[in-house]
Amino acid sequence: MYKKDGAYTLFWGGIFFTVVVLLWPILMAVSELQGQVAEQLQQIGQEPGLYMANFFVASLIAPAILVLMITFAFAVDTGRRVPVFDYVG
């Protein structure tokens, strides 16, 4: 059903996606801002590393799910002919 490389990619892609999806809400809860806009900006200025880490983890969601989608599309044998392989190889 799976090619060996596809199963490997699917496994590690799934692990990566799970870690990102579990880590992101935790960072969001830890870095929740309080007060008015000026106070919030001051909080970000005092501790920018936490907010940068939150932004970085959030930006990894799209690549993580993209790896899973591409792996499902090309590595899982569905028994159907895929015409894109005629052009790509």
Disulfide bonds with the S-S distance in Angstrom:
none
